[in-house]
């Protein structure tokens, strides 16, 4: 997200209260979930997924403004989760991971 887009998202957040935007974030996440499931079952819903991804991305940016995370905490958590999943994949490929993997075993 560009600096200008972040400022616009912040202005919108300042207009509404934090609680309202947190609820809106949940709504947007649900709409994204629905769009993805529709794409899986029906296909050809890419425009709807893109629209809901944009809405969700905006709301997540606002959530970052609301939540009192310190510098780099989110990036550290993302790196941890990515590294952990890659380690699981490597373990599954070389037979050292004893867990049973299913399609739902991700990050």
N, C-alpha and C positions, 0 to 999 in steps of 0.2 A: 504494500500500500504506500502510495506516495505521501510526502509530508503534507501536501495540500489536502489529500483525501483524509488523512488522519485528523487534520484540523476541522474539516467538515463533520466528521464523525463525532469529534469532541463537542462541537457546537450543538449538534443534535442531542447528544447526551446531556449537555447543560440545560437544554430546553425542557427535557423530561427528567424525572427523578431516577436515581439509580435502580430502585426496586422495579419500576416500570420497564426499564430497559433490560433488566435481568429476565423478567418475564417474557419480554419480546424476544430475547435471545433464545429462550426455550422454544418459543413458537417457531422461530426461523429454523432452528435445528430440526424440529419435527417436520416442517415443510420440506426441508432438504431430504430427510429420511424417506418421506413419501415419494418424492420425485425419483430418488434412487431406486426404490422398490418398484415403482411404475416402469422405470427403464429396464429393470431386470425382467419383469413379467411381460411387458408389452414392447419394449425397445423404442427407439426413435423419440426419446424424451430429453435429448441433450440440451435443448434450449431451456427447458424448465429446470434441469439440473444446474445449468450455468447461472440462471436467474437466482435460484435458491442459494447457490454457493456464494454469490455476491452479497446477498442479504446476510447470510451467516457470517461471512468474513467481516462485514461492517459491524455486526453485533459482537463478534469476538474481539474486535479492536476496541469497542466501547467497554467490554468486560475487562480488558487489560487496564483501562483507565480507572475502573471501579475498584478492582482488586488491588490490595497493597503489596504486590510482589516487588521485590528488589530487582536491581539490574541483573540481567542475564539468568534469572531463575527459570524463566520459561524455556530459554534456549538450552539450559543445562538439563531440564526435564525432557525436552525433545531429544537431545543427544542420548540421554540415558535410555529412553524407550526405543529409539532406533537401533542403538548398539545392542540392547538386550534382545530385540527381535532378530537381528542378524546373527547373534550368537546362537539363538534357538535354531535358526535355519541351518547354520553350520553344523550344530550338534545333530540335527535330524539327518543331514546329508552324510555325516561320517559315522553315525551310529552311536555317538557318545551321549546323546540326550535320551533319557528313558521315558520322557513324556510321550503320550500318544497325541499326535497332531490331528486336528480337524480343521476344516476351512475357517472355523470361527476363532481358532487360536492365533490371534495376531497381537499387535501392540497392546 
